[in-house]
Amino acid sequence: MTYDIAIIGGGIVGLATAMNLQQKYPQKKIILVEKENHYATHQTGHNSGVIHSGVYYQPGSYKAKLTTQGNRALVEFCQTHNIKYDVCGKLIVACKEKELSQLENLYQRGLQNGIAVTKISREEAKEIEPYVNCIQAIKVPTAGIVDYKEVAKKYAEIFCNIGGEIRLNTKVVNLKCQDSQHIIITNQGEITSKYLVNCAGLYSDKIAILGGINPKMKIIPFRGEYYELKPEKRYLVKHLIYPVPNPDFPFLGVHFTRLIDGNIHAGPNAVLSLKREGYKKTDFALGEFWETVTYSGLWKLVSKYYEEGIEEIIRSFSKTAFVRSLQTLIPEVQEDDIIPSPAGVRAQALNQDGTLVQDFALLPTENALHVCNAPSPAATASLKIGEVISQNVAF
């Protein structure tokens, strides 16, 4: 069978895209292929579950627009389909005087992005989070939590119920273009499609290259390692607590996240993964590791952030160092209060000049669209990313 649209990748962005396209084109034959035996296995399945507000992102960017819009759309979707969620809000806290100017910048950015952020005092922050350490904070009321695996499951269910097809255990090994159609060569045979959407996450750059385009960026896998509070210590955190992000480092820093199941995650740190799906320190793939460490952009990034990178590595191997970072936010946390929790891997696109690709990267061609950078907050924005992709698909 020849399909009208084929989507590669069964993460939350691929599933949202499939659902949106099938709703827009109910008469079209649409297929989604996923190499694992279940969808939402990688970034989606290892997601911390935060419904992001959009406060951090450059006004006017895809991330800013699609996250703020996606936040509202996701909450409405959960309400409609009886998916458990909680718009619990979060605090971004300044613990040192030197962080106040950056906190002010975040506040102004939140206002620019149309978010109802408010600045609050230390006393007001402690009314919300009694154990938090700060001198000032921003309250972000629209942030929340959800289980994104449940959201992805509903996307898949809707997609299939309205005529879509999902093929699991189907790994793409090559792509060919023939008579303006895509021949998708998989371990389960060939699939022909008139239009291709690449939502392959950690392998999106490789799929783009197979599809005949140079994305001019490479996916670099960063493992985010978490601890979690023991049940008897969960009282220390009631909502979401984030530090003011270091303007000299491209990650948000360790923070506390209440999950929808009541668990409290602490982290993540961010360290280079030795394989693209390397969830453990011991996970290693020589070919992928070699591709990563021989990429010139990585060393330019390392040269710029080597001090911060060393701190991340130390936290990765030292629980004591990790706890010291947590104590900046919650001084009462002790080593005995936390236990290791499963890690996630962020598919972060990196330019050749060593700069991280900050925005979602959607690369359209005549009969294909490649999503080559969609890390967090893509889960929050998934419904709106799906809409944008469907607007770019034309027959």
Phi, psi and chi 1 to 4 in degrees:
 res  aa     phi    psi   chi1   chi2   chi3   chi4
   1 MET       -  140.0 -179.9 -176.7  -67.2      -
   2 THR   -95.8  128.3  -63.7      -      -      -
   3 TYR   -96.4  154.2  -67.5   86.7      -      -
   4 ASP   -76.7  -41.4  -64.8  -66.0      -      -
   5 ILE  -137.5  134.3  -54.7  170.3      -      -
   6 ALA  -120.1  133.5      -      -      -      -
   7 ILE  -114.6  127.5  -61.6  145.7      -      -
   8 ILE  -100.6  118.3  -60.0  172.7      -      -
   9 GLY   115.4  118.7      -      -      -      -
  10 GLY  -104.3   34.5      -      -      -      -
  11 GLY   -81.2 -175.2      -      -      -      -
  12 ILE   -66.2  -31.6 -163.2  165.7      -      -
  13 VAL   -71.2  -43.5  171.8      -      -      -
  14 GLY   -62.3  -41.8      -      -      -      -
  15 LEU   -69.3  -40.7  -70.0  165.9      -      -
  16 ALA   -63.5  -39.3      -      -      -      -
  17 THR   -64.5  -45.4  -61.9      -      -      -
  18 ALA   -60.1  -46.1      -      -      -      -
  19 MET   -61.7  -45.5  178.8 -176.8   69.1      -
  20 ASN   -64.3  -42.9 -161.4  -65.2      -      -
  21 LEU   -66.9  -39.5  -75.4  166.7      -      -
  22 GLN   -68.1  -33.8 -165.8   69.4   72.4      -
  23 GLN   -69.2  -36.8  -70.7  169.8  -26.6      -
  24 LYS   -75.1  -36.3 -177.3  176.9 -179.6 -179.7
  25 TYR  -122.9   72.2  -61.5  111.4      -      -
  26 PRO   -63.6  -21.0   20.8  -32.1      -      -
  27 GLN   -91.7   -5.6  -56.1  -54.7  -43.1      -
  28 LYS   -86.9  150.3  -59.2  -67.0 -174.5 -177.1
  29 LYS   -90.3  115.7  -65.0 -177.7  176.0   65.8
  30 ILE  -124.3  133.6  -57.1  176.4      -      -
  31 ILE  -126.7  143.9 -173.2  171.8      -      -
  32 LEU  -119.1  132.0 -179.8  146.1      -      -
  33 VAL  -115.3  140.2  -62.3      -      -      -
  34 GLU  -137.9  132.3  164.5   57.8   43.5      -
  35 LYS   -76.5  -21.2   66.3 -176.3  175.7   65.4
  36 GLU   -86.8  174.1  -55.1  -65.9   -8.1      -
  37 ASN   -85.6    5.3   61.4    8.6      -      -
  38 HIS  -155.2  154.2 -157.4  -87.2      -      -
  39 TYR   -82.1  170.6   43.3   78.3      -      -
  40 ALA    57.5   39.1      -      -      -      -
  41 THR   -87.1  -30.7  -58.5      -      -      -
  42 HIS  -104.5 -104.9  -68.4  -69.1      -      -
  43 GLN   -57.2  -41.9  -72.6 -172.7  102.3      -
  44 THR   -64.4  -44.1  -53.0      -      -      -
  45 GLY   -74.2  -14.1      -      -      -      -
  46 HIS  -113.1   20.0  -66.4   80.7      -      -
  47 ASN   -76.9  146.6 -165.3  -65.4      -      -
  48 SER   -74.7  -11.1   64.2      -      -      -
  49 GLY    87.5   12.7      -      -      -      -
  50 VAL   -79.4  132.1  173.8      -      -      -
  51 ILE   -89.5  102.5  -56.2  173.4      -      -
  52 HIS   -74.8  155.8  -71.5  -79.9      -      -
  53 SER   -94.3  -30.0   62.1      -      -      -
  54 GLY   100.3   13.4      -      -      -      -
  55 VAL   -70.7  -26.0   68.5      -      -      -
  56 TYR   -85.8  -15.0  -63.2  106.6      -      -
  57 TYR   -98.2  150.6  -47.7  117.6      -      -
  58 GLN   -56.8  123.3 -179.7   66.6   36.1      -
  59 PRO   -54.6  134.1  -27.9   36.2      -      -
  60 GLY    91.3  -12.4      -      -      -      -
  61 SER   -76.4  163.9   65.1      -      -      -
  62 TYR   -55.3  -46.2  -94.5  141.5      -      -
  63 LYS   -59.7  -44.4  -81.4 -168.6  176.4 -179.0
  64 ALA   -64.6  -50.1      -      -      -      -
  65 LYS   -69.5  -48.0  -68.0 -173.8  -67.9 -173.9
  66 LEU   -75.3  -25.3  -58.5 -174.3      -      -
  67 THR   -76.9  -44.1  -55.1      -      -      -
  68 THR   -65.2  -42.5   52.7      -      -      -
  69 GLN   -69.4  -40.3  -64.6  169.5   11.4      -
  70 GLY   -66.3  -33.3      -      -      -      -
  71 ASN   -56.4  -51.1  174.2  -67.7      -      -
  72 ARG   -66.2  -42.4  -65.4 -172.1  -68.1  -90.3
  73 ALA   -64.8  -38.5      -      -      -      -
  74 LEU   -67.6  -42.2 -178.0   63.0      -      -
  75 VAL   -61.0  -44.3  168.6      -      -      -
  76 GLU   -63.0  -39.2  -69.3  174.6    4.4      -
  77 PHE   -62.3  -44.3 -175.4   87.9      -      -
  78 CYS   -64.5  -39.0  -69.4      -      -      -
  79 GLN   -63.6  -44.6  -69.5  170.0  -18.0      -
  80 THR   -63.8  -37.1  -60.7      -      -      -
  81 HIS  -108.9   15.8  -62.7  -75.0      -      -
  82 ASN    55.4   43.2  -62.7  -46.9      -      -
  83 ILE   -95.1  129.7  -62.4  171.3      -      -
  84 LYS   -66.1  130.6 -173.1  177.4 -179.6 -178.5
  85 TYR  -151.2  169.6   73.6   98.7      -      -
  86 ASP  -151.2  114.6 -176.2    4.9      -      -
  87 VAL   -83.9   81.6 -177.9      -      -      -
  88 CYS   -88.1  -16.7   57.1      -      -      -
  89 GLY    79.6  163.9      -      -      -      -
  90 LYS  -143.4  161.3   78.7  173.3  177.6 -180.0
  91 LEU  -112.2  134.8  -64.2 -177.6      -      -
  92 ILE  -107.5  118.8  -56.2  172.9      -      -
  93 VAL  -115.0  138.8  -59.3      -      -      -
  94 ALA   -97.8  122.9      -      -      -      -
  95 CYS  -101.9  -12.0  -58.5      -      -      -
  96 LYS  -133.9  153.2  -57.7  172.6 -176.2  176.2
  97 GLU   -57.4  -38.1  -70.4  -74.3  -21.7      -
  98 LYS   -67.5  -13.1   66.6  179.0 -177.1  179.3
  99 GLU   -89.1   -8.2  -64.3  173.3  -20.1      -
 100 LEU   -66.1  -36.4  -69.7  176.3      -      -
 101 SER   -67.4  -38.6   60.6      -      -      -
 102 GLN   -69.1  -35.9 -178.4   65.1    7.7      -
 103 LEU   -62.7  -40.6 -171.5   73.1      -      -
 104 GLU   -63.2  -40.9  175.1   65.0   22.6      -
 105 ASN   -61.3  -41.0  -69.8  -19.1      -      -
 106 LEU   -65.0  -40.0  -84.6  179.0      -      -
 107 TYR   -60.4  -47.1  171.5   68.9      -      -
 108 GLN   -65.1  -37.9  -65.5  -61.8  -26.9      -
 109 ARG   -65.2  -41.3  176.3  163.7  -74.1 -172.3
 110 GLY   -59.4  -42.6      -      -      -      -
 111 LEU   -63.2  -42.3  -66.6  177.5      -      -
 112 GLN   -61.7  -32.8  -74.0  178.8  -75.9      -
 113 ASN   -87.3    7.6  -72.4  -22.5      -      -
 114 GLY    77.0   25.4      -      -      -      -
 115 ILE  -101.2  139.9  -56.8  164.6      -      -
 116 ALA   -81.7   59.7      -      -      -      -
 117 VAL   -79.0  150.2  -67.9      -      -      -
 118 THR  -135.7  143.0   53.4      -      -      -
 119 LYS   -86.3  135.0  -76.1 -168.6  -70.1 -174.5
 120 ILE  -132.2  157.4   60.2  175.4      -      -
 121 SER   -81.1  173.4   66.3      -      -      -
 122 ARG   -58.9  -42.6  175.8 -179.3 -177.9  -85.6
 123 GLU   -65.3  -40.6  -68.7   72.1   25.5      -
 124 GLU   -67.8  -37.1  -70.3  170.4  -44.0      -
 125 ALA   -63.5  -39.2      -      -      -      -
 126 LYS   -74.6  -17.8  -70.0 -176.5   78.2   67.2
 127 GLU   -69.7  -30.7  -71.7  179.2    6.7      -
 128 ILE   -85.8  -46.1  -60.5  168.6      -      -
 129 GLU  -127.2   92.7  -67.9  -73.8   -5.0      -
 130 PRO   -58.3  -24.7  -24.7   34.3      -      -
 131 TYR  -102.9    4.9  -63.1   92.6      -      -
 132 VAL   -75.5  148.9   74.2      -      -      -
 133 ASN  -108.1  119.2  169.6   50.4      -      -
 134 CYS  -163.8  165.6   72.9      -      -      -
 135 ILE  -109.9  -19.0   55.6  176.9      -      -
 136 GLN  -163.7  159.9 -164.1  175.4   84.6      -
 137 ALA  -150.4  164.1      -      -      -      -
 138 ILE  -112.8  131.2  -64.8  173.4      -      -
 139 LYS   -95.7  126.2 -179.0 -179.1  177.2 -177.8
 140 VAL  -116.1   95.2 -172.3      -      -      -
 141 PRO   -72.3  -20.2   26.9  -34.9      -      -
 142 THR   -89.1   -5.1   53.6      -      -      -
 143 ALA   -72.0  148.4      -      -      -      -
 144 GLY  -155.1 -166.1      -      -      -      -
 145 ILE  -140.4  151.1   51.5  176.6      -      -
 146 VAL  -161.3  164.4   72.4      -      -      -
 147 ASP   -95.8  106.6 -176.9  -15.5      -      -
 148 TYR   -68.9  -20.7  -79.5  112.8      -      -
 149 LYS   -65.6  -36.7  -72.2  178.1  -72.1 -172.4
 150 GLU   -68.4  -39.4  -71.2  -61.9  -51.0      -
 151 VAL   -62.6  -46.9  176.2      -      -      -
 152 ALA   -61.8  -39.5      -      -      -      -
 153 LYS   -59.9  -40.3  178.9 -179.3  177.6 -178.0
 154 LYS   -69.9  -40.5 -178.4   55.9   67.0  172.5
 155 TYR   -55.4  -47.7  -70.5  171.8      -      -
 156 ALA   -62.7  -41.5      -      -      -      -
 157 GLU   -62.3  -45.8  179.3 -175.8  -50.7      -
 158 ILE   -64.3  -44.7  -66.7  171.1      -      -
 159 PHE   -56.7  -47.9  171.5   57.9      -      -
 160 CYS   -69.8  -35.9  -68.2      -      -      -
 161 ASN   -67.6  -23.7  -75.1  -15.5      -      -
 162 ILE  -104.3   15.2   57.9  177.5      -      -
 163 GLY   115.4   -3.5      -      -      -      -
 164 GLY   -77.2  162.6      -      -      -      -
 165 GLU  -126.9  134.1  179.1 -178.2  -15.3      -
 166 ILE  -117.3  129.2  -65.1  176.7      -      -
 167 ARG  -115.1  115.8  -74.9 -165.5 -161.0  173.8
 168 LEU   -90.6  171.4  -57.7  173.8      -      -
 169 ASN    53.8   31.5  -61.0  -56.8      -      -
 170 THR  -122.0   98.7  -56.7      -      -      -
 171 LYS   -95.6  128.9 -178.9  178.6 -179.9  179.2
 172 VAL   -77.4  125.4  175.8      -      -      -
 173 VAL  -111.9  -18.2  -64.5      -      -      -
 174 ASN  -164.8  161.4 -155.8   -5.7      -      -
 175 LEU  -132.3  140.3  -66.7  172.6      -      -
 176 LYS  -133.3  149.9  -66.3 -179.0 -179.7  178.6
 177 CYS  -111.0  126.6 -167.4      -      -      -
 178 GLN  -142.7  120.5 -178.5  176.3  -56.8      -
 179 ASP    53.8   45.2  -61.3  -33.8      -      -
 180 SER    63.3   19.7  -61.6      -      -      -
 181 GLN  -120.9  155.8  -67.1 -174.5  -30.6      -
 182 HIS   -95.6  128.6  -63.8  -81.3      -      -
 183 ILE  -101.8  109.2  -50.4  -61.9      -      -
 184 ILE   -96.0  111.1  -55.3  166.5      -      -
 185 ILE   -92.8  119.3  -57.1  167.9      -      -
 186 THR  -124.1  172.4   79.7      -      -      -
 187 ASN   -70.4   -6.5   61.6  -24.8      -      -
 188 GLN  -113.2   14.4  -57.9  -69.0  -19.2      -
 189 GLY   113.6 -171.9      -      -      -      -
 190 GLU  -100.3  146.4  -66.7 -174.0   -1.9      -
 191 ILE  -127.7  132.5  -63.1  168.2      -      -
 192 THR  -106.1  135.5  -56.9      -      -      -
 193 SER  -145.7  144.8  179.3      -      -      -
 194 LYS   -76.6  -31.5  -62.0  174.2 -175.6  176.0
 195 TYR  -135.3  145.9 -162.9   96.1      -      -
 196 LEU  -125.7  134.3  176.1   71.9      -      -
 197 VAL  -121.1  122.4 -179.2      -      -      -
 198 ASN   -99.0  107.5  165.4   18.3      -      -
 199 CYS  -122.6   46.5  -64.9      -      -      -
 200 ALA   -85.6    6.8      -      -      -      -
 201 GLY    58.0 -112.7      -      -      -      -
 202 LEU   -62.9  -17.7  -75.8  155.2      -      -
 203 TYR  -117.6   18.8  -69.4   93.2      -      -
 204 SER   -64.8  -35.6   56.5      -      -      -
 205 ASP   -67.3  -37.2   57.2  -21.5      -      -
 206 LYS   -67.9  -40.4  -71.4 -176.7  170.3  -65.2
 207 ILE   -64.9  -39.3  -65.6  -64.3      -      -
 208 ALA   -60.4  -42.9      -      -      -      -
 209 ILE   -64.9  -42.1  -69.0  168.2      -      -
 210 LEU   -59.6  -32.2  -70.2  177.6      -      -
 211 GLY   -80.8    1.9      -      -      -      -
 212 GLY    94.2   11.7      -      -      -      -
 213 ILE  -120.1  153.5   74.3  163.0      -      -
 214 ASN   -99.5  108.7  178.4    5.5      -      -
 215 PRO   -71.0  -11.4   25.5  -33.3      -      -
 216 LYS    58.1   30.2  -60.9 -178.9  179.3  177.9
 217 MET  -158.6  160.6   58.5 -175.2   77.9      -
 218 LYS  -130.2  140.1 -178.2  178.9  -77.1  -66.9
 219 ILE   -75.5  122.1  -65.0  -64.8      -      -
 220 ILE  -110.1  122.0  -57.4  -63.3      -      -
 221 PRO   -84.1  121.5   29.4  -31.4      -      -
 222 PHE  -110.3  122.1  -72.5   95.8      -      -
 223 ARG   -84.8  128.7 -173.0  173.1   61.4 -104.7
 224 GLY  -101.5  114.2      -      -      -      -
 225 GLU  -100.4  133.1  -62.7  168.7  -30.7      -
 226 TYR  -118.7  153.0  -71.8   88.9      -      -
 227 TYR  -114.3  170.7  -75.1   87.1      -      -
 228 GLU  -136.2  149.7   60.5 -173.9   65.7      -
 229 LEU   -72.3  139.7  -70.0  178.4      -      -
 230 LYS   -61.8  150.1  -68.3  179.6  177.8  178.3
 231 PRO   -50.6  -38.7  -28.8   36.0      -      -
 232 GLU   -73.1   -8.0   62.4  -91.1   24.5      -
 233 LYS  -110.2    5.2  -68.7  -65.6 -178.4  175.7
 234 ARG   -66.8  -17.0  -69.0  175.5 -177.2  171.9
 235 TYR   -64.1  -16.8   69.0   87.6      -      -
 236 LEU   -68.9  -21.9  -68.8  171.4      -      -
 237 VAL  -131.5  128.0  177.7      -      -      -
 238 LYS  -105.7  -28.3  -63.9 -176.8  178.6  -60.5
 239 HIS  -133.1 -125.5  -53.6   89.6      -      -
 240 LEU  -121.6  130.9  -48.3  175.1      -      -
 241 ILE  -126.8  119.1  -54.4  172.9      -      -
 242 TYR  -120.8  146.9  -77.8   62.6      -      -
 243 PRO   -80.0  166.8   33.6  -36.2      -      -
 244 VAL   -67.5  123.6  174.7      -      -      -
 245 PRO   -64.9  143.3   20.5  -29.3      -      -
 246 ASN   -68.7  117.7  179.8   -6.6      -      -
 247 PRO   -65.8  -14.7   23.5  -32.5      -      -
 248 ASP   -94.5    7.1  -63.4  -37.4      -      -
 249 PHE  -141.1  136.8 -166.2   57.7      -      -
 250 PRO   -83.8   14.6   29.0  -34.3      -      -
 251 PHE  -120.8  162.4  -61.6  101.8      -      -
 252 LEU   -79.7  -14.2  -65.7  177.8      -      -
 253 GLY    87.0  163.9      -      -      -      -
 254 VAL   -66.5  142.3  -64.6      -      -      -
 255 HIS  -150.0  174.6   47.9  -90.3      -      -
 256 PHE  -109.6  131.6  -70.6   93.0      -      -
 257 THR  -129.9  121.6  -55.0      -      -      -
 258 ARG   -82.9  127.5  177.0  163.8   65.0   85.1
 259 LEU   -88.3  163.0  -83.7   62.8      -      -
 260 ILE   -66.3  -21.1 -160.5   67.9      -      -
 261 ASP   -88.6    4.3   63.4    3.2      -      -
 262 GLY    96.1  -12.0      -      -      -      -
 263 ASN   -67.9  158.1 -155.7  -19.7      -      -
 264 ILE  -121.7  114.2  -54.5  -68.5      -      -
 265 HIS   -87.5  143.7  -90.3 -178.2      -      -
 266 ALA  -124.8  120.7      -      -      -      -
 267 GLY   137.3 -161.5      -      -      -      -
 268 PRO   -96.4  160.5   36.0  -34.7      -      -
 269 ASN   -84.5  177.2   67.2  -30.3      -      -
 270 ALA  -135.9  113.5      -      -      -      -
 271 VAL  -129.3  153.0  -66.2      -      -      -
 272 LEU   -64.0  129.1 -174.8   68.3      -      -
 273 SER   -86.8  143.8  177.2      -      -      -
 274 LEU   -87.6    1.1  -55.3 -175.3      -      -
 275 LYS  -152.9  161.7   63.4  179.4  -68.6 -170.4
 276 ARG   -68.0  -28.4  -66.9 -156.0 -178.1 -160.5
 277 GLU  -116.2   47.4  -65.8  169.4   -3.7      -
 278 GLY   -94.5   90.9      -      -      -      -
 279 TYR   -87.4  -10.6  -61.1  102.7      -      -
 280 LYS  -119.7  155.1  -60.4  176.5 -177.0  177.4
 281 LYS   -59.3  -30.3  -68.7 -177.3  177.6   70.7
 282 THR   -85.3   -7.6   54.3      -      -      -
 283 ASP   -69.0  129.0  -73.4  -18.7      -      -
 284 PHE  -150.5  133.9  177.2   75.3      -      -
 285 ALA  -132.3  113.6      -      -      -      -
 286 LEU   -56.3  -47.7  178.8   59.8      -      -
 287 GLY   -61.5  -46.2      -      -      -      -
 288 GLU   -68.1  -39.8  -67.6 -178.9   -4.7      -
 289 PHE   -61.2  -44.5  172.8   71.9      -      -
 290 TRP   -63.9  -42.6 -176.9 -109.1      -      -
 291 GLU   -58.9  -40.1  -80.3 -172.0    2.5      -
 292 THR   -68.6  -50.5  -62.8      -      -      -
 293 VAL   -76.8  -13.4  -61.8      -      -      -
 294 THR   -97.1    4.8   55.4      -      -      -
 295 TYR   -82.7  120.6 -176.8   55.3      -      -
 296 SER   -60.8  -32.9   60.6      -      -      -
 297 GLY   -61.3  -33.0      -      -      -      -
 298 LEU   -63.5  -44.5  175.8   65.5      -      -
 299 TRP   -70.4  -29.5  -65.2  105.3      -      -
 300 LYS   -68.0  -37.5  -67.9  171.8 -176.1  175.5
 301 LEU   -65.7  -45.4  178.4   73.5      -      -
 302 VAL   -61.1  -42.2  169.5      -      -      -
 303 SER   -63.8  -27.1   67.1      -      -      -
 304 LYS   -83.6  -33.8 -173.9  174.6 -178.3 -179.5
 305 TYR  -121.9   29.7  -62.8  113.9      -      -
 306 TYR   -64.8  -34.8   70.5   91.9      -      -
 307 GLU   -65.8  -46.3  -69.0 -178.9   -7.9      -
 308 GLU   -64.9  -37.6  -67.6   84.0   -1.4      -
 309 GLY   -63.2  -39.4      -      -      -      -
 310 ILE   -63.1  -41.1  -69.4  170.6      -      -
 311 GLU   -62.0  -39.5  -70.1  179.4    6.3      -
 312 GLU   -63.8  -41.9  -62.6  -74.6  -22.1      -
 313 ILE   -65.2  -41.3  -66.9  170.0      -      -
 314 ILE   -60.8  -43.5  -69.3  171.2      -      -
 315 ARG   -63.8  -30.9  -86.1 -161.8  -67.5  -93.2
 316 SER   -64.6  -35.1  177.1      -      -      -
 317 PHE  -106.0   -6.6  -70.9   93.4      -      -
 318 SER  -125.8  110.5  169.2      -      -      -
 319 LYS   -62.9  -35.2 -174.2  178.0 -178.3 -178.7
 320 THR   -60.9  -45.0  -60.7      -      -      -
 321 ALA   -65.8  -38.9      -      -      -      -
 322 PHE   -61.0  -45.5 -158.4  106.6      -      -
 323 VAL   -64.9  -35.9  169.3      -      -      -
 324 ARG   -58.5  -39.4  -81.3 -160.0  -59.1  -92.6
 325 SER   -65.1  -39.7  -64.3      -      -      -
 326 LEU   -66.3  -35.5  -62.0  176.5      -      -
 327 GLN   -67.4  -19.8  -71.9  171.9  -25.4      -
 328 THR   -60.6  -35.0  -57.5      -      -      -
 329 LEU   -91.8  -45.1  -60.6  176.3      -      -
 330 ILE  -128.4   93.3  -54.4  -74.1      -      -
 331 PRO   -59.4  -24.1  -25.3   35.3      -      -
 332 GLU   -73.8  -14.9  -78.0   78.7    0.6      -
 333 VAL   -67.8  130.1  172.8      -      -      -
 334 GLN  -119.2  165.0  -57.1  -62.0  -43.1      -
 335 GLU   -56.6  -38.4  -79.2 -167.1   53.9      -
 336 ASP   -72.8   -7.8  -71.8  -17.9      -      -
 337 ASP   -86.8  -11.3  -62.9  -22.4      -      -
 338 ILE  -124.7  151.0   61.7  172.7      -      -
 339 ILE  -131.9  154.0   55.8  177.0      -      -
 340 PRO   -61.6  146.7  -23.5   34.5      -      -
 341 SER  -129.9  156.3 -169.8      -      -      -
 342 PRO   -57.1  144.0  -26.1   35.4      -      -
 343 ALA   -90.7  165.2      -      -      -      -
 344 GLY  -124.3  166.4      -      -      -      -
 345 VAL  -124.9  126.4  177.9      -      -      -
 346 ARG   -93.4  125.4  176.6 -172.1  179.7  100.0
 347 ALA   -86.3   88.9      -      -      -      -
 348 GLN  -101.7  121.7  175.6   61.8   57.5      -
 349 ALA   -78.0  138.4      -      -      -      -
 350 LEU  -127.2  129.6 -179.2   64.2      -      -
 351 ASN   -75.2  163.2  -68.4  -46.9      -      -
 352 GLN   -66.7  -23.0  -68.4  177.4  -21.5      -
 353 ASP   -85.5    5.6   63.8    1.7      -      -
 354 GLY    89.3    5.9      -      -      -      -
 355 THR   -95.2  139.5   58.7      -      -      -
 356 LEU   -72.7  140.2  -66.0  173.3      -      -
 357 VAL   -72.3  112.1  179.0      -      -      -
 358 GLN   -82.3  -28.3  -64.4  -67.6  -12.0      -
 359 ASP  -106.1  164.8 -152.6   -1.8      -      -
 360 PHE   -58.6  137.5  -60.3  141.7      -      -
 361 ALA  -113.8  108.5      -      -      -      -
 362 LEU  -112.0  113.5  -49.2 -179.4      -      -
 363 LEU  -110.7  100.6  -50.0 -179.7      -      -
 364 PRO   -86.9  147.5   29.7  -30.9      -      -
 365 THR  -125.6 -169.6   65.2      -      -      -
 366 GLU   -60.7  -41.6 -176.6  178.4   -8.5      -
 367 ASN  -136.3   33.3   60.4  -14.4      -      -
 368 ALA  -156.5  159.3      -      -      -      -
 369 LEU  -140.4  128.6 -170.6  144.5      -      -
 370 HIS  -112.5  120.5  -60.7  -89.2      -      -
 371 VAL   -92.1   98.9 -177.2      -      -      -
 372 CYS  -103.4    0.4  -74.0      -      -      -
 373 ASN  -155.1  105.3 -168.9   57.0      -      -
 374 ALA  -145.7   58.6      -      -      -      -
 375 PRO   -80.2 -171.2   32.5  -34.2      -      -
 376 SER   -50.5  133.7  178.3      -      -      -
 377 PRO  -100.7   41.0   37.5  -35.9      -      -
 378 ALA   -63.6  -31.1      -      -      -      -
 379 ALA   -63.5  -45.3      -      -      -      -
 380 THR   -59.0  -41.9  -58.7      -      -      -
 381 ALA   -88.1    4.2      -      -      -      -
 382 SER   -55.8  -42.9   56.5      -      -      -
 383 LEU   -61.9  -40.0  -72.2  168.0      -      -
 384 LYS   -77.9  -32.8  -67.8  -59.6  174.3  178.1
 385 ILE   -61.9  -42.9  -65.6  174.5      -      -
 386 GLY   -58.2  -38.9      -      -      -      -
 387 GLU   -65.5  -44.8  -75.7 -174.0   11.5      -
 388 VAL   -62.0  -43.3  169.5      -      -      -
 389 ILE   -62.4  -43.7  -69.3  173.2      -      -
 390 SER   -64.0  -29.9   69.6      -      -      -
 391 GLN   -69.1  -24.9  -70.8  164.8    7.3      -
 392 ASN   -89.5  -11.3  -79.9  -86.0      -      -
 393 VAL   -90.0  117.4  175.8      -      -      -
 394 ALA  -128.5  141.0      -      -      -      -
 395 PHE  -118.7      -  -69.3   96.0      -      -
